[in-house]
Amino acid sequence: LPTWDEAVGHAGIDDSNFNAHVLASMNRDDLDVLTIHAESEGGCKSPLFEDFLDRLDAEGGAACTLGELLPEDPPPGRLERGTVDGRDGWLAVRNDPVLG
């Protein structure tokens, strides 16, 4: 999912409609990942993030950390720099899926 700094200022997205944009972008049949940043969602944008969580809950969605999804003993693998559609810049990615 797009982060606040990736979406705001594009296609008419601002604080007033960011959460609606993110919720509309979600694929309810798959895992969606919303990256949050301590300096924005954890700071000056924390009310916006709290509103997102409230809206997600009202729609029957659930939030968790990525760590909660990992098995206790994940299989070995190699992380590489890569890209993900819809995200700016590079991320740490695996070519082999962790979650089956």
Backbone hydrogen bonds, N-H to C=O, Kabsch-Sander energy under -0.5 kcal/mol:
donor,donor_aa,acceptor,acceptor_aa,energy
7,A,3,T,-1.8
8,V,4,W,-2.7
9,G,13,I,-2.9
10,H,7,A,-2.0
13,I,10,H,-2.2
17,N,14,D,-1.2
18,F,14,D,-1.4
21,H,17,N,-2.2
22,V,18,F,-2.6
23,L,19,N,-2.7
24,A,20,A,-2.2
25,S,21,H,-1.3
26,M,22,V,-0.7
26,M,23,L,-0.8
28,R,26,M,-0.7
30,D,27,N,-2.0
32,D,30,D,-0.5
34,L,32,D,-0.5
35,T,33,V,-0.6
40,S,37,H,-1.1
41,E,37,H,-0.6
42,G,37,H,-1.9
43,G,40,S,-1.5
44,C,39,E,-0.8
45,K,40,S,-3.0
46,S,43,G,-1.9
49,F,45,K,-2.2
50,E,46,S,-2.7
51,D,47,P,-2.1
52,F,48,L,-2.0
53,L,49,F,-2.4
54,D,50,E,-2.2
55,R,51,D,-2.6
56,L,52,F,-2.9
57,D,53,L,-2.4
58,A,54,D,-2.3
59,E,55,R,-1.6
60,G,57,D,-1.7
61,G,56,L,-2.9
68,E,65,T,-0.8
69,L,66,L,-1.4
70,L,66,L,-0.7
70,L,67,G,-0.7
80,E,93,V,-2.7
82,G,91,L,-2.4
87,R,84,V,-2.4
91,L,82,G,-2.9
93,V,80,E,-3.1
93,V,91,L,-0.6
100,G,98,V,-0.5
